[in-house]
Structures are given as structure tokens and as C-alpha cells.
Amino acid sequence: MAKSATVQATNATERVGNSLKGSFNRFKSFYNDVRSEMKKVTTPSRKEVQATTVVVIITVFLFGAYFAVVDFVMGHSIDKLLRYFSHR
């Protein structure tokens, strides 16, 4: 009986040890992959950042104007529709 308990405890210890080794190896592999990918990253030049910033700002203003027009048209349309039906 004692021998069986000792074998089970040893097996449990080995499983925990193997699990920790596996976790460490996965973490090490992940870390190495991240390092190799980060070496491929390049930062944009100042000129590229300025160009994309201008594009973003212009796009935001264009979408803002578009939604303002749509809001104005829809608001007036709904207002006229409600006034038409409320006077009847």
C-alpha cells in the first residue's frame, strides 16, 4: 500500500515538473518569436507621419460634413412629416 502511494506521488510530481517545463518552453518560444518579429519593425519617417496625419484629418472633416448634411436632411424631413400629420 505504501509503495503504491509513493509511486502515485512520484508520478504526480513528475507531471507537475513536466507541466512546468512545458510552460517554460512555450514562454521561451513565444519570447523568441516576439524578439524576432520586433527586429522586423521599422518606424515611419517624420514625412510619412505628417502625410498620414493630414490624410486622417481631412477624412475626419469630410465624414463630419457628410454626416452633418445627412443629419440636416433627415431632421428636416422628419420634422416636415410630423408637422404634416399633426395638422390633420
Secondary structure, DSSP 8 states (H G I E B T S, - for coil): -HHHHHHHHHHHHHHHHHHHHHHHHHHHHHHHHHHHHHHT-----HHHHHHHHHHHHHHHHHHHHHHHHHHHHHHHHHHHHHHHHH--
